Amino acid sequence: MKIAVALTDQSFTRTKSMGIFNVSMGLTRGLMHHPDVTELHILGNDECAAAFADCPPHVHLHLMDKPVPRRFGRVWWDQFGLPAAVRRISPDWLLLPKGFPPLFPCLGKTKIACYVHDVGWEYYTQRPARERRMAFPLHEYLYFKNLSLHAMRTSDLVLTHTQFNADRIRTYIPTARAVRIGIGFDTPPQAQPDTGRADVLTYASTFPHKRMERTIARLNAWLSQRADQNDIRIHIVGSLPENYTLPNANWIHHPRLPFASLCELMREKCRMAVYLSDYESFGMPPVECLLNGIPCITSDLPGPRENVPAQYLVPNDDEKAFINTANNCYEGLLPFTCPTFPTWEEVTNSCVQAMKKA
């Protein structure tokens, strides 16, 4: 099987989504070593060259002579650069880890497999226009929404990670060939350390569906009933809205962190984490917390239910349930539980088998 993987539209140094980055790298590494893949072509950029410096002979890295496409450069790459590169290579399959195919691909006999991560735009179709503008510029929202629908409608294979997401895809395009292959994790789960860690990890975001202010309000309500509240620091990681002021000096803001630094924060300073949202198709941050040995209180939503133990799930509208769960997690009254997740070898094999059947 001859496969091409498109990574040119991704940044390897300024990634916004660890989920998409994890899928892209995991599937590419898995395909490099899969026995049924006789030829692998990686369409890359100058940011990813080091990651694929020492490849087996059947793996070919094609640098597209440009950094990561942005703005209109991204549109040009999606619609013209990608099809031209694929026509030159003529693979059996083109795998798009970010899930956005050209509108008019003209790829000959090459089949397209799109890994669709979510249909998160559906959340904003039901919200006020103001929230949609806060999340995406209108042109960007329309562009990626229509490319997403196009991927579901025309791809030979639609890959995804949860049954919830596969069902949402079929809600919009009942004929979509949607296959849940999951997300792989090759680093073994960390045991929960028996240290004197006292801090809490949470996440900041300017996206309205993340409901950052609700998270802060819930944590403040929890802190207010604890005698040791002044000893607990809250590490909040991510982008804060412009001119936003955190409640007090115990709240420590970290801009976007390298993933290794985030893992170090989890393992060495934090006793638990909180991740609340109105829409999640998978719930990558809670899973990453569990794999690094700390419980993560998470919104009780369909996607996270497939990946996060029920003892850590709380309804978004129930402050009392949040406080009870936070106390139980923080005091260690709930036995720490981390589910077993598939490896990238297993996920890649599911991907290749799905290609064979398509």
LOMI-746510 format. One record per residue (C-alpha): residue in one letter; x, y, z. Coordinates in pm, whole numbers, plus 50000, padded with zeros to 5 digits. Example, Ala and Ser with C-alpha at 12.3 -4.5 7.8 and 13.67 -1.06 7.14 Angstrom:
2
A512304955050780
S513674989450714
// end
This chain:
358
M500005000050000
K501345034249899
I500195062250130
A500755099750143
V500225119050468
A499695156750454
L501435175450737
T502395207350553
D499485227050702
Q500595220051060
S503005237651293
F505385215751488
T506525244151714
R503345264451775
T500635238151777
K497235249751905
S495795215051955
M497705186752116
G494905163751997
I495435170051627
F499225171051672
N499125137851860
V497015121451588
S499205134751308
M502475123251460
G501095090751599
L499515079051275
T502555089451070
R504955070651298
G502615040751299
L502385039950921
M506195041650894
H506405007751066
H503234990550945
P504044959150736
D501314966450479
V502695001150400
T505344995750133
E505795032550047
L505035062850267
H505255098850148
I505155126550410
L504175160650275
G505905182850528
N507355217150593
D510565231450734
E509235228351089
C508845190551076
A512105181550897
A513905172351220
A511095149251330
F511595127651020
A515355131050975
D516155093851007
C513445075050820
P513465039550680
P514235037350305
H510565033350206
V509635066350378
H510035098550179
L509795133550327
H508745160450079
L509475195550205
M507115219150028
D509715247350043
K507515268950263
P506785272950633
V503345264050764
P500695279550535
R498735307450702
R495765328950600
F495435328550221
G498505306150202
R496475279650382
V493655283050128
W496125280149840
W497685248949990
D494335232250064
Q492895238349720
F495865238149480
G499195229249641
L498035196749802
P496325182249491
A499345190649274
A501745173549517
V499545142649541
R499175139649164
R502975138949134
I503245110749388
S500105091549285
P499605072049610
D496845046749675
W495635067749969
L495955103750084
L495575106750462
L494585141050594
P495085141350974
K493355175351009
G490405163650805
F490075191150542
P490165179350176
P490265201349866
L486865210849725
F487885197949380
P490755173749440
C491165157649092
L493465130849235
G492895103248980
K492815068949146
T494035081649483
K491485076649761
I491085101650046
A490935093350418
C490075123050641
Y490525121751017
V487625143551135
H488235154851493
D484895170851566
V481915189451428
G482405216251692
W481085243051461
E477615228651528
Y477805242851879
Y478165278051742
T475325274451491
Q473035273051795
R474655302251980
P474345340051943
A476335355351658
R478475373751917
E479855340952053
R480585328251704
R482555360151631
M484465355551956
A485475320351853
F486275324851484
P486285352251223
L483185346551009
H485175338050696
E487235312250887
Y484155296951046
L482425293150708
Y485555280050534
F486305252350780
K482645243350839
N482125237950466
L485395218950426
S484365196850719
L480995188950561
H482745183050229
A485095158250401
M482155138850545
R480315138850215
T483045129849966
S485875111450147
D486365074750073
L486965070350446
V486195092450747
L488295083751053
T487535096251403
H488195089051770
T484895084651960
Q481555068551887
F479965101751980
N481875119251703
A481105091851449
D477405095251534
R477555133251496
I479205129251156
R476425105951040
T473835130251173
Y474935154950907
I475955130450634
P474175096850687
T476155081150401
A479555090450548
R481925060650575
A482785069550937
V485035045651129
R486085050251491
I489755040951525
G490495060651844
I493625079151952
G496785061352058
F499135067452350
D502575051352357
T503805065652689
P502745042852978
P500455059053239
Q502245074953532
A501485062553881
Q499905088454107
P502875101554311
D502705101354691
T504155136154731
G503045167154913
R501735184054599
A499015208954683
D498305227654359
V495455224954109
L495695226753731
T493045241853505
Y492865256653156
A492235290953008
S490645297052670
T489085325452475
F486675301252304
P483185306752450
H482345269552466
K485165264152715
R483275285652970
M486425296453149
E484555319653384
R482365290653498
T485505270853579
I486915299653782
A483605304153965
R483435266954049
L486975266554181
N486365297754389
A483235281854537
W485245250854623
L488115270954773
S485765292354984
Q484695262455195
R488215250055264
A490255260255567
D493465255955364
Q492335277655074
N495285301655112
D497735272855069
I496315261054736
R497645275954415
I495715273354089
H497795269953774
I495755281653475
V497315272753138
G496355288752807
S495155321452659
L493265345952879
P490915371852726
E492525405652679
N492805425953005
Y491355396853207
T492225397553579
L492485365353778
P490905364254128
N494085367854336
A497805360854358
N497215323654422
W496145320754059
I499235315953841
H498825321353468
H500995301853223
P500745311052854
R500805281952612
L503365256952746
P505505231252565
F503885197652627
A506875184952826
S506555214853062
L502835208453102
C503525172253195
E506135183653448
L503565207253603
M501095178453636
R503565153953785
E505495176254022
K503135203654146
C499475194954095
R497255171754296
M494245173854064
A492975191653752
V489715207353633
Y488515208953273
L484965221753213
S483405227752875
D480085228752693
Y481275207952396
E483945181152365
S484245154052104
F487065135352285
G488445154452584
M492215153752532
P493265174752838
P491505151853091
V493045121152929
E496505137052937
C496025144953306
L495005109153384
L497995095553194
N500225118353402
G498845105353729
I496355132053841
P492545130353847
C490745155653629
I487235167853706
T485485169853370
S482125180653232
D479705151653194
L479495151952813
P479145123352561
G482735124752428
P484505124852766
R482175097152891
E483985073652653
N487435082452793
V487115095753149
P486005074453450
A482485083253569
Q483765092853916
Y485425123953765
L482435135753557
V480185163553690
P477125181053541
N477935216253429
D474985231153618
D475585214053954
E477935233954179
K477355211054478
A478375180454277
F481515198554164
I482495207854521
N481905172354647
T483915157054362
A486715182654407
N486975175054779
N487025137554713
C489715140854445
Y491835165454640
E491725145154962
G492385112354781
L489055097654891
L488415084554537
P490815056954428
F492765070654134
T491655054353808
C493205056853463
P491565037353180
T493565016452935
F494015034452604
P495145018452277
T498685021752148
W499465038651818
E500355004651671
E496804992951744
V495215025051613
T497345024551297
N496394988551232
S492714997951262
C493335026351015
V495035003750759
Q492334977050792
A489655003650736
M491505014850420
K491584979250293
K487824975750336
A486945009650182
// end
